[in-house]
Every structure is written in structure tokens, then in C-alpha cells.
Amino acid sequence: MEKWFGSSGVCINEEGQLLMILQGKPEEKKAWSVPSGGKEKNESFQACCIREVEEETGYMVEVVDKIKQKKGSYKENNISFEVHYFLVRIIGGERKIQDPDNLIYDIAWKDVEELKTIDLSFPEDRDFLISYMKNYCTQLGERLNTK
């Protein structure tokens, strides 16, 4: 079984919205995902995350924290996968599609309500992302109230 390793960047703005990309092969139905992609040889998972977010959105980010790791397999494709999810913060750049694979069609900020109904590239991430966003926004609100 072939093994695939990658990283995903979870970026939440001050309005509690998640940075997402609309992606898909030309013949596929397009679906939303957090910026993510495959790890290159000798690249760390953190470096992969930073590179993928910039390639897919134009934003330069820094890793704030590791959130989770997802492992699984697609038996029909004979591929096992390991994806590392990181909380990231924008430190520069601008919103711009510059995907070398030409699979990205839009970049948008989505709130929790939108996340409940949009088509996701990885539907198994929906509950995790909604829960993480709600928790993050609760913590952000508490930090803002203590200032």
C-alpha cells in the first residue's frame, strides 16, 4: 500500500471565520477544504503546512500550534495517509490563487453556519472543524474580555 503524508493549515480570523479553498480536478464537483497538501521529501510537516497555505491562498503564515493528526486509508486506491493539522496565523501576503496544480477555484472565509452545509472535500473533517472553531472563538472572546 502506498503511503501519503501531508499537512493542513487551520486559520481562523478575528470574526471567527475559517480560511478555506474551493478545489477539485476539472472533471470533479468542486468542494471546500482547509489549505493542505503533500509533504515533500526532507520537508517537516510544519514547513509543508506553511508552504501549502501560501501556495493555495497567497497568505504567508506561521504555525501557532499542532492541532491533530489524522491517519487512514483509501483501500480502493491502495493508499494510506497521515495528515497533520496545524493552527496557523497570517503574517503577510495577500489573498491570491497561485496553485501550481491549477486545482483551486476560490478562496473564502467561512463561518460555522456555512461550514455545516457546504460540500467538503473531506466530509469527515466537518465535526472536528466546527468544534475547533467554536472552542477557538470562545477562547478568543475570553481573551478579548480580559483586556
Number of C-alpha atoms within 10 A of each C-alpha: 10 9 10 15 17 22 27 27 31 27 23 22 14 9 11 19 19 23 21 26 27 20 23 17 12 11 6 8 10 19 18 24 25 24 26 24 20 18 20 12 7 7 11 13 21 23 15 21 30 25 21 25 29 23 20 29 23 19 21 19 21 19 17 13 13 15 14 12 13 12 11 10 15 10 9 6 9 10 13 15 15 16 20 20 22 23 18 23 19 17 10 12 12 12 15 14 19 14 16 9 9 13 17 22 17 16 21 14 15 20 18 17 10 13 18 14 9 14 16 20 18 11 13 9 13 19 12 11 17 18 11 16 20 14 12 14 17 13 12 14 13 11 10 9 8 6 5
